[in-house]
Amino acid sequence: MADPIEQAAAQVAQARRARQVLTSLPGIAPDDIDAGYRVMRAANTLLAADLGPVVGFKIGATSAHMRDYLGVAEPVFGEIFARSVQFLNGQVPFSAYRRLGIETEIAVALKDELRADRTHDRDSVAVAVETVHAAVELVEDRYDDFRTIGPATLAADNFFGAGLALGRSRPLGSVAALDRLSAVTLLEGQEVGRGTSDALLGHPLDALAWFANCRARLGLPVPAGSVVTLGSITPVVWLERPQLASIEIETLGKVNVLVEAG
């Protein structure tokens, strides 16, 4: 009998490659998020041939409004592929995505591994952080109905992840009041969202600690050198047409993504 994890992974990888709508995964209970993470790792091994190796991670639904919007009870993480990362600013074709959205994120780059054999908190993860960045996460609605499909399938498919534009680096120690940074989302220079960084589980480093503990529960560390995005400060903005999307976070700066026609 075929392994349901391998079968589901093949389904996820095929849907991503063919830009097909992803439905619930046979053999995987919709709420079994740990099974979803196992599918994700197997599917991403298949997708690495197209998208490059995994170089980082995204955490989704770290704000209450995003959990309510997405219909999940807790944050969910995904993996980030090397070929989907751009630096300082991004440029992507609108037609390459089923339904493209942008999220206003804080990202960190790690200098040390977050080990799987300990419990993490804000202080323990802080010492592992090398730099902090403003970032635009590109997300893609690839699902028949993300509000009802269940967290297992969303986790298996990297929780909407489609790419990342990573802004300029700042040493963590140079960023005062990391949990009180104001952030704004703009389309063609017009504000469409605003928030503060305490939306991320109360403090961005608490979001990172949640992620490290979630990985530890799965028996996995967070490798040194990884980039981790910590969740959207403002609600996701779905794009209806090609346009310039921008985010700006106090102290961390601005990141633009030019979404082009074609």
VOGU-3710 file (C-alpha; in Angstrom, 3 decimals, decimal comma):
1> madpieqaaa> 0,000/0,000/0,000  1,316/3,456/-0,930  2,456/5,774/1,830  -0,226/8,500/2,264  2,469/11,103/3,037  4,279/10,363/-0,228  1,012/10,320/-2,174  -0,025/13,661/-0,722  3,422/15,139/-1,373  3,226/14,140/-5,027
11> qvaqarrarq> -0,208/15,782/-5,258  1,053/19,023/-3,697  4,127/19,175/-5,931  2,109/18,440/-9,070  -0,466/21,110/-8,252  2,257/23,698/-7,629  4,091/22,887/-10,857  0,932/22,861/-12,986  -0,699/25,853/-11,237  -3,702/23,719/-10,429
21> vltslpgiap> -6,143/24,327/-7,589  -5,154/22,287/-4,544  -7,951/20,450/-2,738  -7,937/18,471/0,507  -5,341/15,704/0,594  -6,679/12,116/0,655  -5,382/10,124/3,600  -4,471/13,266/5,610  -6,909/14,440/8,280  -7,691/18,140/7,644
31> ddidagyrvm> -6,690/19,166/11,175  -3,579/16,966/11,482  -1,103/19,775/11,036  1,936/17,650/11,981  1,057/15,291/9,121  0,774/18,387/6,934  4,320/19,385/7,872  5,577/15,908/6,968  3,875/16,232/3,576  5,432/19,683/3,146
41> raantllaad> 8,964/18,399/3,675  8,422/15,539/1,226  6,780/17,807/-1,365  9,517/20,420/-1,050  12,149/17,772/-1,723  10,381/17,215/-5,042  9,946/20,934/-5,746  13,592/21,785/-5,009  14,511/20,691/-8,533  12,379/23,577/-9,855
51> lgpvvgfkig> 12,651/26,167/-7,086  16,052/25,557/-5,545  16,943/24,428/-2,030  15,092/25,574/1,080  16,899/28,613/2,507  14,391/29,876/5,036  10,973/29,735/6,589  7,791/31,755/6,766  5,434/31,959/9,694  1,840/32,746/8,859
61> atsahmrdyl> -1,107/33,806/10,990  0,923/35,228/13,861  -1,612/38,050/14,165  -5,128/37,504/15,486  -6,740/39,129/12,451  -4,886/36,770/10,089  -5,859/33,682/12,117  -9,502/34,765/11,991  -9,279/35,536/8,273  -7,620/32,217/7,386
71> gvaepvfgei> -9,691/30,074/9,731  -6,786/28,582/11,697  -6,424/28,282/15,461  -2,653/28,797/15,637  0,205/30,022/13,436  1,422/27,795/10,607  4,884/27,740/9,038  6,158/26,987/5,569  9,523/26,806/3,819  11,113/29,321/1,433
81> farsvqflng> 12,968/28,253/-1,720  16,197/29,913/-2,896  14,884/30,897/-6,342  11,901/32,697/-4,848  14,015/35,171/-2,828  14,869/38,644/-4,146  16,904/41,305/-2,365  16,153/44,976/-1,645  13,288/45,103/-4,152  11,354/42,567/-6,195
91> qvpfsayrrl> 9,940/42,208/-9,690  7,452/39,493/-10,659  4,988/38,827/-13,502  1,337/39,039/-12,515  0,387/36,136/-14,793  2,710/33,697/-13,004  0,315/33,368/-10,045  -3,220/32,091/-9,591  -4,087/34,877/-7,136  -1,199/36,994/-5,907
101> gieteiaval> -1,100/38,807/-2,586  1,447/40,764/-0,590  2,131/40,795/3,127  4,031/43,330/5,229  6,607/41,396/7,204  9,565/41,584/9,541  12,225/38,987/8,731  15,317/37,884/10,618  18,487/36,143/9,481  19,983/33,683/11,957
111> kdelradrth> 23,678/33,424/12,807  23,193/30,391/15,076  21,041/27,294/14,996  17,880/27,223/17,083  18,253/23,773/18,570  15,521/21,168/18,783  16,558/19,846/22,194  15,453/22,830/24,255  12,483/25,119/24,857  12,891/28,589/23,381
121> drdsvavave> 11,746/31,995/24,552  12,250/35,583/23,424  15,697/35,840/25,014  17,039/32,533/23,713  16,093/33,273/20,109  17,355/36,864/20,269  20,972/35,744/20,701  20,707/33,691/17,497  19,518/36,611/15,347  22,135/38,338/13,196
131> tvhaavelve> 20,048/40,881/11,273  16,496/42,219/10,999  14,797/43,261/7,746  11,610/44,732/6,377  10,238/42,265/3,836  7,441/41,715/1,377  6,168/38,179/1,364  4,497/37,136/-1,858  1,592/34,808/-1,179  -0,605/32,886/-3,585
141> dryddfrtig> -4,113/31,550/-3,130  -3,775/28,093/-4,684  -6,776/26,523/-2,916  -10,413/25,791/-3,676  -11,396/27,454/-0,367  -8,644/28,285/2,092  -11,125/28,915/4,887  -12,412/25,339/4,866  -9,589/23,247/3,394  -7,971/22,728/6,813
151> patlaadnff> -4,559/23,595/8,250  -2,969/20,271/7,243  -3,290/21,007/3,523  -2,269/24,638/3,984  0,847/23,520/5,873  1,626/20,885/3,239  1,683/23,632/0,592  3,903/26,060/2,539  0,926/28,074/3,783  0,392/30,257/0,690
161> gaglalgrsr> 4,135/30,968/0,322  5,196/32,145/-3,141  8,256/34,348/-2,675  10,100/36,975/-0,685  11,624/40,405/-1,279  14,061/41,042/1,548  14,940/44,619/2,518  18,145/46,091/3,898  19,683/44,504/6,978  19,850/46,061/10,425
171> plgsvaaldr> 21,648/44,559/13,432  19,066/43,467/15,985  20,686/45,616/18,667  20,198/48,749/16,555  16,411/48,370/16,416  14,785/49,910/19,459  11,313/48,753/20,531  11,076/45,958/17,964  7,520/45,290/19,136  6,301/48,859/18,556
181> lsavtllegq> 7,340/49,557/14,968  4,678/51,096/12,760  4,138/49,547/9,337  2,217/50,553/6,242  1,218/48,739/3,042  0,889/50,736/-0,197  -0,398/50,110/-3,715  0,803/52,658/-6,271  1,750/54,870/-3,334  -1,712/54,790/-1,740
191> evgrgtsdal> -2,046/53,386/1,765  -4,102/50,193/1,948  -3,058/48,871/5,365  -1,425/49,989/8,605  -0,397/48,259/11,835  2,278/47,841/14,482  4,698/45,009/15,037  3,148/43,896/18,327  0,539/42,199/16,103  3,068/39,356/15,738
201> lghpldalaw> 2,155/37,298/18,806  2,767/40,397/20,942  6,445/40,677/19,920  8,252/39,589/16,724  10,749/37,549/18,749  7,879/35,733/20,461  6,778/34,679/16,977  10,297/33,396/16,318  10,278/31,507/19,632  6,913/29,959/18,738
211> fancrarlgl> 8,401/28,769/15,461  11,525/27,331/17,092  9,370/25,431/19,583  7,074/24,167/16,842  10,069/22,866/14,906  11,448/21,317/18,091  8,148/19,498/18,620  8,715/17,956/15,189  12,287/17,037/16,147  13,780/19,660/13,827
221> pvpagsvvtl> 16,170/22,565/14,511  16,110/25,883/12,687  19,443/25,939/10,833  21,979/28,744/11,154  21,887/30,965/8,084  18,131/30,664/7,695  15,911/33,632/6,940  12,619/33,568/8,851  9,679/35,855/8,136  7,603/36,432/11,238
231> gsitpvvwle> 4,082/37,058/9,928  2,127/39,887/8,343  1,693/43,025/10,418  -1,172/44,233/8,223  -3,851/42,093/6,556  -2,921/40,424/3,275  -3,624/42,535/0,185  -4,741/40,567/-2,886  -3,750/42,190/-6,166  -6,342/42,519/-8,905
241> rpqlasieie> -3,946/43,779/-11,593  -0,257/44,522/-12,253  0,947/47,431/-10,099  3,652/48,643/-7,737  3,265/47,219/-4,233  5,300/48,652/-1,363  5,685/48,202/2,360  7,435/50,443/4,844  8,329/49,618/8,439  9,607/52,182/10,919
251> tlgkvnvlve> 13,414/51,978/11,365  13,685/49,004/8,959  12,813/50,883/5,773  10,877/50,328/2,563  10,642/47,426/0,111  9,022/47,642/-3,335  7,731/44,847/-5,526  6,900/45,717/-9,125  4,169/43,353/-10,291  4,393/43,509/-14,072
261> ag> 1,933/42,648/-16,826  2,608/39,409/-18,644
//
